[in-house]
Amino acid sequence: SFRFFCLSTSSTATTVEMTANVSRNALYREHLYIGGKWVPPVRKATLPVINPHNESVIGAIAAATAEDVAAAVGAAKQTFDAGVWSKRSAAERAVVIRRMAKLVMERKDLLSTLEVLDCGKPIDEAEWDIDDVAGALDYYADLVESQEKEGDYNKAVDVGDEDFKGSILKQPLGVVGLITPWNYPMLMAVWKVAPALAAGCSAVLKPSELASLTCLQLADIAHDAGVPPGVFNVITGTGPDAGAALARHPHVDKVAFTGSLATGRSIMSTAAEAVRPVSLELGGKSPIVVFDDAELEKALEWVMFGAFWTNGQICSATSRLLVQESIAPKLIQRLKEECEKINVTNPLDRTSRLGPLVSAGQYEKVLSFVEGAKREGATLLTGGSRPPHLPQGYYLAPTVFTNVTPGMTIWREEVFGPVLSVTTFSTEEEAVTLANDSQYGLAAAVLTADKARLARMTSAIRCGIVWANCAQPCFCQLPWGGLRHSGFGRDLGEPGLDKYFNMKQVCEYTSDKQFGWYPSFTGPGIKTKL
């Protein structure tokens, strides 16, 4: 479910208490979950877990290599072929998936705290994410159960010929490799894990090495809920060592990936060689278009939320603000005032609305975009540097550039940080042209009081998601994905489930007549169809 701004303020736990509630065992996860057991990586290597708030090492995860990937895929294939999960009814699988949802909610405090420590998002956001994790699991459990009851998995099709009976069987696709990002560690994983398991597939999950802790908890949850050994496996490690090995393994029947454009291209190239289906949810540079009839204060908050939610580290960030010329001076002034009020602080603090970037590498990358924008002539309205009260951590104040032109790098490239670029437009036609002038096509937001204009803009902007008079809401019932360099295929909704099925055509000849195509099968007294 989507609950805008209804964030929990009931907890009285301090940041010290919340951190103390996380055991060492939850932070040092130096084993891989393969075949229902926790096993050390073949090469015994580990990777550090770094808290982006203070840059300290707080844990470790296993660093899997190709040998570990082979073991995980082998376990998944063995269980799939044996039918221990794939041949269960959808209703039986739904029971187990609902147990997973229940366990997620029972462990919400731990899971949300781990998300904060691992990737730096504010605690209120992290708790919201964990609610949505449980919601996605419940949604797909309900969906497969209802589809089974409605006969969708063996659906009769009228082929227009009384001598033939047609049907479509929806069957689990097989072993799926799921490679997921660090900005929503558990939620993005469950966007793929929930429908894959609901469909009856066996899965190998490879989360980002920058934020894997909650995905390892997800393995515990699956185990405790009764997912059979080998059906769900979790391997941690780097993209080159573990992710690439998973993408190219010959027994993986499909790869579903969310992440960068560069990695998506590599996975697609590998899949092309193997003639293997992939779905890719990649980057974005989404526009938010504000017309002069929009209610200013509402529009302002949506502009801020669209750009700075998840510390700006979200593929759908509406990081290109197009504002109509007549209201631009007032909106930009109010934007400066409100951005400078955003509380940038320890993300475990209940008042935090912007935390640190995920890693040193990401921090340096975002700063390089900021410096590049200055060199190219954009005007820094606010932010652009570390907040003075935070001498440690990968923190960047909410950053806004004005006087940005369409040719500037800051306007065209995905920054993946709390950086908003602003330009102006005069007409609706100009707004459409500016919005569509991008290599990406994930999302867009349009804010206007004119319903007819809203409908025209929704139709005209080329992307996979349009937010009308809002920005960033996400419901698991609605498909998520984009066009062009934002990838192809969809997560969430019914399309997010369908991609884990093989659609098998069944055509039966039901007539008692000889078919009669060949002369030797025709003759006096022989009834033929032809």
Buried (B, 14 or more C-beta within 10 A) or exposed (E): EBEEEEBEEEBEBEBEEBBEEBEEEBBBBBBBBBBBEBBEBBBEBBBEBBBBBBBEEBBBBBBBBBEBBBBBBBBBBBBBEEEBBBEBEBEEBBBBBBBBBBBBBEBBBBBBBBBBBBBBBBBBBBBBBBBBBBBBBBBBBBBBBEBBEEEBBEBEEEEEEEEBBBBBEBBBBBBBBBBBBBBBBBBBBBBBBBBBBBBBBBBBBBBBBBBBBBBBBBBBBBBEBEBBBBBBBBBBBBBEBBBBBBBBBEBBBBBBBBBBBEBBEBBBEBBEEBEBBBBBBBBBBBBBBBBBEBEBEEBBBBBBBBBBBBBBBBBBBBBBBBBBEEBBEEBBEBBBEBBEEBEBBBBBBBEBBBBBBBBEEBBEBBBEBBEBBEEBEBEBBBBBEBBEEBEEBBBBBBBBBBBBEEEBBBBBBBBBBBBBBBBBBEEBEBBBEBBBBBBBBBBBBBBBEBEEBBEBBBEBBBBBBBBBBBBBBBEBEBBBBBEBBBBBBBBBBBBBBBBBBBEEEEEEEEEEEBEBEEEEEBEEEEEEBE
